[in-house]
Amino acid sequence: MSNDQKNLELDDVVSILNDSRIVMLTTALNDGKLLAHPMVPQQVTADADVWFFLGLHGDQATALRTNPYVNITVAEAGNWLSVAGRVEFVDDRAKIDELWDDSVAAWFEQGRNDPNLGLIKVTSDSAQHWGLTGGKLSAMAQIVKSKVTGQRTGGGSDTTEL
């Protein structure tokens, strides 16, 4: 695979993550059970690393401190993305200020100074993508056509190391 193709794949992962208002963040508990929470990505870097705010005193934070390996999942019409990575808790007031917006305030009563406010960065390792070509509208049309005709939609799957 050429470097141009690899960069394009990374760009696709970043684009899908950036377009996702809400993703599912999954981690494993000590007993092996999986714990998933809907999360709002605050920032996606050019390397497909993702920043999130989270409550420091809940089950999710406890699980992440014990096992930093996570999966970020995106599902939308014709597009499914699974990103494997590792969580790092970041204590950085300047980064909190940079990422803060009014929508976050609904989750943290004391705003940016809430003692429960935490910041994590998911460093992405790899991504698996299943998708249909042409964006959301085209994908919806392909899915409807498949239902009507009984034919497969096509599309494909690819894995990218990040």
Disulfide bonds with the S-S distance in Angstrom:
none
